[in-house]
Amino acid sequence: MSIKGKGFFIFQIPECEGGNPDSIASVAQAAGLAHVWVKIADGTKPFGVGHTKPVVDALHRKRIAVWGWHYVYGNDPTGEASVAVRRYKELNLDGYVINAEVEYKNRKAAARRFMSDLRDALPDAKIALSSYRFPDFHPELPWGEFLEKCDYNWPQVYWVESHNAGAQLRTSKKQCDALPNAKPYCATGASYSDNPNKWNPTPAEVKDFLDSARALDLDAVNFFSWDYCRAHYPAIWKTISDFNWPVPPTTPPVAFEEAYLSALNAHSVDEVMRLYNDNATLVTRDRILRGADAIRVWYGQYFDATLPNAVFTFKKTNKLGDMNFITWGAESDAGKVTNGRDTVMVSKEKVSLHFSYFTVRE
C-alpha cells in the first residue's frame, strides 16, 4: 500500500485516548490522518501485545492505513527480522518501519542480514527506514544496506533546540536524495520535547514544516508522537489537524468475493490472511482448521502444492446476510478444478467461518 497525507507515530497506546481503540480511530479520522504508525517490537521482543491489534482493526475500519514501527539494535539481526515478520503478519499491517539509530552504526553485515531475512519473508510489504535527519552527520550508519531493500526513506526531522523546521526539512531531503540506494523521501516532524524547560516546538514551526513538505511535493509526513502531542501540545495537534493535505478519495471497501479472488490469483498467503479474523475456522473435505496460524499453513500448501500457479475464476457468487456463496473453477500445474463450492461467513469485514469443497482432476 502506498502512503500519502498526514500521519502520527504512536509510542504507548495506553497513553493515547485512554487506550480506547475506537476513540483512537475516531480522533485520527477527525484529524484527517491518512496513516498511523504503532510500535510493534523492540529489538527481538514484541511490543504492545494486547493493545495493538484492537487499535489496528479500529483504524482499518475507518480506512486509515496502519504501519508498524520497530526499534532495532543489530545484536541479533535474524531475531529482529523474525519478530518483525511475525508481528507484521499477525497484526495485518499495511507497512513496516525500521527505526535504526546509533546501535546500528558500523554494522553493515548486520544490516545486510536483517534486510535479507526481512525481505525474503515479506517480499511484497512496503518498508520504510526511519533514522537520522542529516546523513552527512552520521556516515557510520549503513544507509545503503538498509535502503537497498526499502521502499521509502523517512527520516526524523526533529529541529530540537532550533526554530527553522522548513530549512531543516529541505537540507534533510537534499542529503537523503544523495545517499546510495536513495528511495522516495518523506519525513517525520517534531511534536514532542525531551526537555520542555529548554525547548518546545511551536505551532508556527509545525506549520512551516507542513508548508515546506507540500512545497517539496512530498507524498506524506508524520509527527512524533501522538501520546506526547495530545497531552502537552493541543495547539500543535490542532495545527496538524487543520492543515489541508488533499489525499485521493479513499476507495469504497472492496466486496469480499472481489478481494478473495484477487488474493487467490496473486497466490499471496498474506493477502488472503488479511481477510480472516484471528479465530476463524476453515472446514475442508478432510479437515477442520481453527485459527489464523493453521489456516495460513493450509494456504501455503494450497498455493505451493495443491494448486500451484493456478488461475482462479468465480463462476457465480451470491450473498445472503453475512453468508457468501461462491462456485468456482481453477486451472493449475497440478490439474483442474471444475466443481469448487465455498460458503463463507463474513462478519465485521473479516472471515469467521469458511466451508470449502473442491476436487483436483489431472
QUIRA-V588409 format. One record per residue. N is the residue number from 1. RES is the residue in one small letter. SS is DSSP state (alpha for helix, beta for strand, coil for the rest). PHI is phi in whole degrees, -180 to 180 (NA if undefined). PSI is psi in radians with two decimals (* if undefined). Layout:
# QUIRA-V588409
N,RES,SS,PHI,PSI  N,RES,SS,PHI,PSI
This chain:
# QUIRA-V588409
1,m,coil,NA,2.14  2,s,coil,-70,2.87  3,i,coil,-132,2.32  4,k,coil,-143,2.72  5,g,beta,89,-2.79  6,k,beta,-94,2.61  7,g,beta,-154,3.07  8,f,beta,-140,2.50  9,f,beta,-75,2.47  10,i,beta,-116,2.27  11,f,coil,-97,-1.13  12,q,coil,-111,1.85  13,i,alpha,-57,-0.75  14,p,alpha,-60,-0.32  15,e,alpha,-89,0.03  16,c,coil,-111,2.00  17,e,alpha,51,0.68  18,g,alpha,66,0.25  19,g,alpha,79,0.14  20,n,coil,-79,2.02  21,p,alpha,-60,-0.77  22,d,alpha,-67,-0.63  23,s,alpha,-67,-0.72  24,i,alpha,-59,-0.80  25,a,alpha,-65,-0.71  26,s,alpha,-67,-0.72  27,v,alpha,-66,-0.71  28,a,alpha,-61,-0.76  29,q,alpha,-65,-0.75  30,a,alpha,-64,-0.53  31,a,coil,-83,-0.05  32,g,coil,73,0.48  33,l,beta,-77,2.38  34,a,beta,-94,-0.33  35,h,beta,-156,2.70  36,v,beta,-135,2.40  37,w,beta,-108,2.15  38,v,beta,-113,2.47  39,k,beta,-74,2.23  40,i,beta,-117,-0.28  41,a,beta,-161,2.73  42,d,beta,-136,1.98  43,g,coil,62,-2.17  44,t,coil,-97,0.14  45,k,beta,-113,2.44  46,p,beta,-66,2.69  47,f,coil,-130,2.45  48,g,coil,77,0.36  49,v,coil,-61,2.33  50,g,coil,93,-0.39  51,h,coil,-107,-0.58  52,t,alpha,-75,-0.80  53,k,alpha,-59,-0.80  54,p,alpha,-62,-0.58  55,v,alpha,-70,-0.75  56,v,alpha,-58,-0.82  57,d,alpha,-64,-0.72  58,a,alpha,-65,-0.72  59,l,alpha,-67,-0.69  60,h,alpha,-62,-0.62  61,r,alpha,-64,-0.42  62,k,coil,-92,0.13  63,r,coil,64,0.62  64,i,coil,-107,2.25  65,a,beta,-70,2.54  66,v,beta,-128,2.12  67,w,beta,-110,2.62  68,g,beta,-104,2.29  69,w,beta,-109,2.64  70,h,beta,-144,2.05  71,y,beta,-82,2.18  72,v,beta,-118,2.68  73,y,coil,-121,-0.50  74,g,coil,92,-0.06  75,n,coil,-72,-0.59  76,d,coil,-140,1.32  77,p,alpha,-61,-0.60  78,t,alpha,-67,-0.73  79,g,alpha,-66,-0.65  80,e,alpha,-67,-0.73  81,a,alpha,-64,-0.67  82,s,alpha,-62,-0.81  83,v,alpha,-69,-0.59  84,a,alpha,-61,-0.82  85,v,alpha,-64,-0.77  86,r,alpha,-62,-0.80  87,r,alpha,-69,-0.68  88,y,alpha,-58,-0.79  89,k,alpha,-73,-0.77  90,e,alpha,-72,-0.40  91,l,alpha,-95,-0.09  92,n,coil,54,0.92  93,l,coil,-80,2.83  94,d,coil,-95,-0.24  95,g,beta,-172,2.98  96,y,beta,-136,2.44  97,v,beta,-124,2.21  98,i,beta,-94,2.00  99,n,beta,-100,1.61  100,a,beta,-113,2.22  101,e,coil,-135,-2.34  102,v,alpha,-59,-0.59  103,e,alpha,-64,-0.42  104,y,alpha,-95,0.05  105,k,beta,-65,2.44  106,n,coil,60,0.55  107,r,coil,-129,1.07  108,k,alpha,-64,-0.73  109,a,alpha,-64,-0.71  110,a,alpha,-65,-0.71  111,a,alpha,-64,-0.73  112,r,alpha,-63,-0.75  113,r,alpha,-65,-0.80  114,f,alpha,-59,-0.87  115,m,alpha,-68,-0.64  116,s,alpha,-65,-0.82  117,d,alpha,-63,-0.70  118,l,alpha,-65,-0.87  119,r,alpha,-70,-0.59  120,d,alpha,-61,-0.65  121,a,alpha,-87,-0.44  122,l,coil,-128,1.15  123,p,coil,-65,-0.44  124,d,coil,-107,-0.03  125,a,coil,-72,2.57  126,k,coil,-82,2.25  127,i,beta,-130,2.37  128,a,beta,-125,2.59  129,l,beta,-100,2.24  130,s,beta,-118,1.87  131,s,coil,-147,-2.57  132,y,beta,-67,2.59  133,r,coil,-72,-0.63  134,f,coil,-117,1.63  135,p,alpha,-57,-0.52  136,d,alpha,-62,-0.45  137,f,alpha,-85,-0.18  138,h,coil,-136,1.03  139,p,coil,-68,-0.28  140,e,coil,-73,-0.33  141,l,beta,-70,2.37  142,p,coil,-77,1.21  143,w,alpha,-56,-0.89  144,g,alpha,-62,-0.68  145,e,alpha,-66,-0.70  146,f,alpha,-69,-0.88  147,l,alpha,-70,-0.41  148,e,coil,-54,-0.64  149,k,coil,-112,0.27  150,c,coil,-97,2.87  151,d,coil,-103,-0.44  152,y,beta,-138,2.62  153,n,beta,-109,2.09  154,w,beta,-130,1.26  155,p,beta,-70,2.83  156,q,beta,-92,1.67  157,v,coil,-91,1.29  158,y,coil,-96,1.96  159,w,coil,-87,0.86  160,v,coil,-58,2.33  161,e,coil,65,0.23  162,s,coil,-130,3.11  163,h,coil,-139,0.39  164,n,coil,-116,1.07  165,a,alpha,-58,-0.83  166,g,alpha,-64,-0.75  167,a,alpha,-63,-0.71  168,q,alpha,-66,-0.65  169,l,alpha,-62,-0.76  170,r,alpha,-65,-0.72  171,t,alpha,-65,-0.73  172,s,alpha,-60,-0.81  173,k,alpha,-62,-0.74  174,k,alpha,-60,-0.77  175,q,alpha,-70,-0.71  176,c,alpha,-68,-0.61  177,d,alpha,-67,-0.32  178,a,coil,-94,0.00  179,l,coil,-72,2.71  180,p,coil,-64,2.45  181,n,coil,58,0.63  182,a,coil,-56,2.49  183,k,coil,-125,2.89  184,p,beta,-49,2.37  185,y,beta,-99,2.24  186,c,beta,-129,-3.07  187,a,beta,-156,2.75  188,t,beta,-114,2.26  189,g,beta,-100,3.02  190,a,beta,-93,2.20  191,s,coil,-136,0.75  192,y,coil,-151,3.02  193,s,coil,-149,2.38  194,d,coil,-78,-0.44  195,n,coil,-144,1.40  196,p,coil,-64,-0.29  197,n,coil,-74,-0.29  198,k,coil,-111,-0.65  199,w,coil,-153,2.43  200,n,coil,-139,2.43  201,p,coil,-69,2.70  202,t,coil,-118,2.77  203,p,alpha,-56,-0.65  204,a,alpha,-65,-0.68  205,e,alpha,-68,-0.68  206,v,alpha,-65,-0.70  207,k,alpha,-64,-0.69  208,d,alpha,-61,-0.74  209,f,alpha,-60,-0.83  210,l,alpha,-66,-0.79  211,d,alpha,-61,-0.70  212,s,alpha,-68,-0.66  213,a,alpha,-63,-0.72  214,r,alpha,-67,-0.69  215,a,alpha,-66,-0.55  216,l,coil,-82,-0.01  217,d,coil,60,0.67  218,l,coil,-71,2.57  219,d,coil,-70,-0.59  220,a,beta,-162,2.85  221,v,beta,-140,2.82  222,n,beta,-127,2.97  223,f,beta,-135,2.58  224,f,beta,-118,2.13  225,s,coil,-137,2.79  226,w,alpha,-55,-0.88  227,d,alpha,-57,-0.80  228,y,alpha,-74,-0.76  229,c,alpha,-63,-0.83  230,r,alpha,-63,-0.59  231,a,alpha,-81,-0.59  232,h,alpha,-118,-0.42  233,y,coil,-129,1.14  234,p,alpha,-60,-0.55  235,a,alpha,-69,-0.62  236,i,alpha,-70,-0.73  237,w,alpha,-57,-0.75  238,k,alpha,-65,-0.67  239,t,alpha,-60,-0.79  240,i,alpha,-68,-0.75  241,s,alpha,-62,-0.71  242,d,alpha,-78,-0.30  243,f,coil,-68,2.22  244,n,coil,-85,1.89  245,w,coil,-121,1.67  246,p,coil,-61,2.32  247,v,coil,-128,2.42  248,p,coil,-51,2.42  249,p,coil,-53,2.41  250,t,coil,-67,2.27  251,t,coil,-68,2.59  252,p,coil,-60,2.68  253,p,coil,-54,2.37  254,v,coil,-74,2.40  255,a,coil,-58,2.56  256,f,alpha,-55,-0.85  257,e,alpha,-63,-0.57  258,e,alpha,-69,-0.77  259,a,alpha,-65,-0.69  260,y,alpha,-67,-0.78  261,l,alpha,-63,-0.72  262,s,alpha,-62,-0.76  263,a,alpha,-66,-0.69  264,l,alpha,-63,-0.81  265,n,alpha,-75,-0.28  266,a,coil,-83,-0.15  267,h,coil,53,0.69  268,s,coil,-110,1.94  269,v,alpha,-62,-0.70  270,d,alpha,-60,-0.79  271,e,alpha,-65,-0.71  272,v,alpha,-63,-0.79  273,m,alpha,-70,-0.35  274,r,coil,-63,-0.35  275,l,coil,-87,-0.20  276,y,beta,-105,2.57  277,n,beta,-85,2.96  278,d,beta,-65,-0.49  279,n,beta,-107,0.38  280,a,beta,-65,2.76  281,t,beta,-123,2.33  282,l,beta,-118,2.16  283,v,beta,-112,2.11  284,t,coil,-113,-3.11  285,r,coil,-67,-0.33  286,d,coil,-128,0.03  287,r,coil,-161,2.87  288,i,beta,-120,2.13  289,l,beta,-110,2.18  290,r,beta,-117,2.21  291,g,coil,96,2.65  292,a,alpha,-63,-0.62  293,d,alpha,-63,-0.78  294,a,alpha,-67,-0.68  295,i,alpha,-68,-0.66  296,r,alpha,-60,-0.77  297,v,alpha,-62,-0.73  298,w,alpha,-62,-0.76  299,y,alpha,-67,-0.58  300,g,alpha,-60,-0.78  301,q,alpha,-69,-0.63  302,y,alpha,-59,-0.83  303,f,alpha,-77,-0.57  304,d,alpha,-87,-0.60  305,a,alpha,-125,-0.77  306,t,alpha,-70,-0.87  307,l,coil,-136,1.15  308,p,coil,-66,2.39  309,n,coil,56,0.61  310,a,coil,-74,2.60  311,v,beta,-111,2.03  312,f,beta,-97,2.50  313,t,beta,-133,2.42  314,f,beta,-97,2.10  315,k,beta,-81,-0.66  316,k,beta,-156,2.44  317,t,beta,-133,2.43  318,n,beta,-136,2.69  319,k,beta,-134,2.35  320,l,beta,-138,1.82  321,g,coil,63,-2.20  322,d,coil,-84,-0.09  323,m,beta,-94,2.34  324,n,beta,-115,2.24  325,f,beta,-114,2.09  326,i,beta,-127,2.23  327,t,beta,-109,2.41  328,w,beta,-150,2.90  329,g,beta,-139,2.93  330,a,beta,-157,2.62  331,e,beta,-122,2.25  332,s,beta,-141,3.06  333,d,coil,-66,-0.37  334,a,coil,-95,-0.18  335,g,beta,141,-2.99  336,k,beta,-110,2.65  337,v,beta,-118,2.19  338,t,beta,-119,-0.15  339,n,beta,-123,0.46  340,g,beta,-63,2.30  341,r,beta,-139,2.09  342,d,beta,-122,2.44  343,t,beta,-121,2.13  344,v,beta,-129,2.19  345,m,beta,-96,2.13  346,v,beta,-117,2.04  347,s,beta,-128,2.38  348,k,coil,53,0.72  349,e,coil,68,0.23  350,k,beta,-132,2.57  351,v,beta,-73,2.23  352,s,beta,-109,-0.49  353,l,beta,-147,2.33  354,h,beta,-141,2.09  355,f,beta,-104,2.21  356,s,beta,-131,2.23  357,y,beta,-130,2.30  358,f,coil,-165,2.82  359,t,coil,-131,2.32  360,v,coil,-96,2.14  361,r,beta,-116,2.33  362,e,coil,-75,*
